C-alpha cells in the first residue's frame, strides 16, 4: 500500500540528466556548519565513533547517516541538519569509523552493512537525550545502514524511534556495485571512492601489519576488487558477493514496522533496477517508496536552493 504513486519533485530544467543532477549540488552547494559540538563515543570493542551535535534538549531529535566516504560535515548532511534545526529538531550527525578525520583504532572500519554501529549511536542518543521522538535520516550507504537496522529491529524498535527517511540507497548492493563498473561511472566516480578508501587502509596497516596486502602492480578500480581484498576479509565475509548479499537492506524491508520512506531518483547513475523495491512497498504497511522523475544521486534540486526538495520532503514525512 505505501507506494507513493506520484512524486511532486521536479528537477531543474537547466540540469539535464542524472550525472549533472548528481555532480552540480555536490560541487557547488555551500551550506553552513550546523552540528558543531563533537562527542567521542568510546565503544566496548576498544574503538570509537565521533558524533557531532546541535542540541537544546528539544522534544525531537534527528540522527543523520552519511554516505560512502562522506562524513558528518558532508554538504548534504549539513544542509539537512540546518533544515531540521530550523524546523524544531535537535540534530546528531554521526561519523562512520574512519570518516571523522581520524582513522579508527581497529583493523575493521566501516561498510554498507554496519548497522551495529548505527544501533550503538541510536542507543546512546536515547540514553543521553530527552527527545520524545527520534527520527532517522540516511543517504546512500547511510541509508542502506538505516534500512537494514530498522529491518533487523522488526517489531521491537525502541518506542521513541518515530520515523525514518532515506535517499538514493543501493539497497541491492550486488546490482549497484555492478552498475558502478560501467565505463562512464568508473571515469566519473570510482576514483573518488576507491582512492581515499585505499589511503585509509594503508594508514591502518602501519598499526595492524596483519591486514591483507595486495600486489602493488595490481590496480584496484572497482568495488568488486576492493571488497574482495579488504572489506570481506576485514569484516568476516567470504568475498565481495557474500558481503553484498548479507549487507543489502532490501531483503529486510518487509520487516520494517515504523513509518519509513525510501526516495530513489529514476535517473540515479548508481542504482540498478533491483534497487527499486516496488513489491515490498506495495505489500507493506510501514515501508514507503517514492520514485522521483529525476534527481540523480543525493541531488534533488538546484545547488543554490536554501532548502532543496529532499529537505522539505523530510520535514513533511517525519512531521506527519
N, C-alpha and C positions, 0 to 999 in steps of 0.2 A: 504493500500500500504506500509507504513513504517514498515513492519516486516522484521527484519534482518534475512534472511533465513539461513545464515551460519556464525557463530562466529569463530574468529581465536584464541580464548582463549584455552590454553592447561594447564591443572592442572599439578603440579609437580608429576612425576611418583612415587616418594617416599612418597607422602602424599595421600594415597588412602581413598576415601570416604568423604562424606560431613562433618562429625564431625571433623576429623583431619584437613581438609582444612579450617574449621571454627576456631578451637581452636589454632592451631600452630601459625598462624600470630597474633592472639590476644595476645598470651602469649609472643612470642619471638621477635617480631619486636621492634626496638628501634629507632624511628625517633627523630630528633632534634626538639626543640620547636621553632616554626616559628612565630606564632601570639602572640607577647609579649606585645602589647600596649592595656591595658584594658580601656574600656569606660563603664560607667554605664548609661544606658538609663532609665531615670525616666518616668513612664507611667502615663497616665491620671487617671487610676483607683487606684493610690497610690502605685503600685508595681514597680518593676524594672526588667530589663534584662541586663545581663553583656555581653558585646561584646568584642572580642579580635581581634585586627587588626594587619596587617603588610602592610604598605602603603607608597607609594612615589608619590601619586596623579597620578597614571598611567591611561592610557585610558581604561583599562579593569579591572573589579572588579569581584571576585568570592565570593559568600556568601555560607558558608558551614553549613549544619544542621546535628547534631549528632543523634545517635540512643538512644534507651531506656537505661537509667542510664549511658549514656555516658556524654561527656562534650566537650567543645572546645579543651581540651587537650587530647582527646582520640587519640590513636595511628593512627587510620585510618584517623582522621581529620588532624593531624599534618603532616602525610605523604602526603596527598593530598595537603595541604597548601604549603608544600615545593616544590612539583612538579609544582604547578600553579605559585608560586612566581618566580621560576627559569625560567619559560616559559613566563614571562612578565605580569602576573596578580598581582594586589593588592588583598589581601585576608582579608575577615571578617568571623571569626568563632564565631557564637553566641551560648550562653548557654540558654537552656530552663529554665523556672522558677525552682529554687531549684537545678540546676545542676552545678552552677559555684563555689561551695564550701560554699555558704551561702544560707540558706533556705529563700525562698521568704516571703513577708510580709502578704499576703492574705491567706484565707483558700484554695482557688483554687491553684493548681500548674500546672503541665504540663500533657499533654496526647496526644494520637495519632492524635487527630483531631484539635489540637490548631493552626490551620492555621492563626488565627487572630494575634498571636504573631509574626509569620514569616512575615506577612504583615507589622506590625509595624517596624520590622527590615529592610525590603526592602525599605519602605518609608523613614526611617531615612537615610539609606545609599544613596538613590537617592538625598536626600536633602543636605547631607554634603560632598559627594564625586563627583568629576567631571567626572568620567568614562563615556565614550560614550556607552559602552556595559557592562551590568551587567548579569552575569551568576549564576545559582543556582546549587548547588550540594548537594544531600541529601542521607543519609544512613539509611536504616531500618525505624524506627519511623520517623526520619527526612526526609526520602524520601517520606513517606506517607503524611506528612505535606506539603512537597513541591508540590507533585502532586495534592493534594486537593486544595491548594491555586491557582495553575495555572488553575485548572478546574473552580474554583469559579470566577476567573478573566475573564475567557472566552475570548471573542473577544475584551475586553477592558484592556489588560495589559499595564503597562507603556511602552512608546515607547523605552526606553533604556533597558528594560528587553529583553535579547538577546536569550539565550538558557538555557536548564537545562538537567542535568544527575542525575539519581537516581539509587541506588543499593540495592538489597536484600530487597525489600519493601513488607510488609504484606498489600497489597492494598485491600485485603478482610480480615478484622480483625477477623470476626467470624471463618472462617476456619483456619486461622493461630493460633488463640488462642486455638482452639481445638487440632490442631496438636501439640502444645507445651505441652498438657496434657498427651501425650504418656509417658509410663514408663521411657524410656531412656532419653527423653528430660527433664522430670521432674528431673531426677537424675543429668543430666549434666548442666542444665541451669537455672532452675526455681529459686533456692535459690539465685543465683547471681543477679536475677532481684528483687524478692519479698522482700528479707531481707533488702536491702538498701531503698527500697520504704517504707517499714514499719517504718524504723528508721526516715525517713523524716516526715512521718505522725505523729509519736509520738512527734517529736521535735516541730511540729507545734501546737499540741494540747495544750501545755502549754500556748501558746499565744491566742489560739482560743478554749476555752473549749467547744464551741458549736459543734465542729467537731464530726462526728459519731464515736461511740465506738463499740467494739465487745467484746463478751465473751472471756476473756483471755484463757479459756480452748479450744477454737476453733483455729485450725491451719489453717492459710491461705497459701495454697500451690499451687494455680493455679491463672491465670489471671481472671477467672470467679469469684472466691471468692473475690479477691482484688477489681476488678472493680465493683462488686455488692455492696461491703461495703464502698468503698471510691471513686473511680473515678466517678461513676454515680451520687451519691448524691452531691458530691462537685461541679460538673460541669453541673448540670441541666439535666441529663439523667434519664430515668425511671429505668433502670437496666443495667447490662452488655451488654445484647443483643441490647438494644436500643443504647447504646454508640457505640458498634462495627458497627452497621448498619449506624448510622449517621456520623461516623468519617472515614469510609473507603473511600479511594480515587478512587477505581475502578469505581463506578457509574459516576464520574466526568471526567474520562479520555476522553470521546468523545468531551468535551467542550474545551479541551486544544488547543490553537491556535499558540503558539510559539514552535519551534522545541524542542522536549523533548524526551530523551532516558531513558527507563527503562531497566536495566540489571538484570536478575534473573538467578541464577545458577540452573541447573536441579536437583542438589542434595542438595539444601538448606534444612537443617533439620527443619527450622522454617516455611516453606511455604507449603501450601496445593495446590491442583490443581487449586482452584479458584483464586489463586494469580498470575496466568499466563494469562494475558488478550490478548490472541491471536486475538480474534474477533475485539476488539477495535483498535488494531494496524492495522489490515488489512483494516479497514474502515476509518482510519484517514489520514489526510494529514500532521499532525504535530506530532502525538504521535508514537514513535518508540519503539518496543520491541525487545530485544536481549536476547535469552536464551542460556547460555553457557553450554558446556559439562564439568561440574564440577565447583568448586569454593567455595562451602559451603556458609555460611552466612557472607558477608562482608570479604571474604577471598581473592580469585582471585590472588593467587600467593604464592611464597616462602617467608617465614619471613625474609630472608636475602637479598631480592632484594632491591636495592636502589630505584627503581621505579617499582611498580608492574603493572600488566596489566590494572587494573582499572584506575590507574592514567594516563597511556598512552592513555586509551580509552577516558577519559575526555578531554584531550588536543586535541585529534583527532576530537571529536564531537563538542566541543564549539569553536574550532578554525577554523571550516569549513567555 
